[in-house]
Amino acid sequence: MRTAKVLFKDEEAGQLTQHDDGSFSFAYHASWVDDPTKIAISLTLPKRHDAYQAAYLFPFFYNMLPEGSNKQVVCQLNRLDRNDYFGLLLTIAKNDTIGAVTVHKIENE
């Protein structure tokens, strides 16, 4: 299992997890959902208390990934499998994103 914190404008909004079976979940923190001044990170992931579940990486996060030759270069430099979308997201989205959302790996203890 791999986990990442999802930040919106440098504030932690929720947590993205890739489970051992390859599925994904995204959950907003309760404090984020309960605060009316906080907005959803995406129109496709509206604020709610229940976690979102998917068999694949959510399109919102997938669309943050590089494509084509940029993807190839990033994968080669970081020794990532081209199909390791979560690993690629953790490498790229911690500081190189368009927009207000960043993704930072949480080290499992």
Buried (B, 14 or more C-beta within 10 A) or exposed (E): EBBBBBBBEEEBBBBBBBEEEEEBBBBBBEEBBEEEEBBBBBEEBEBEEEEBEEEEBBEBBEEBBBEEEEBEEBBEEEEBEEEBBBBBBBBBBBEEBEEEBBBBBEEEE
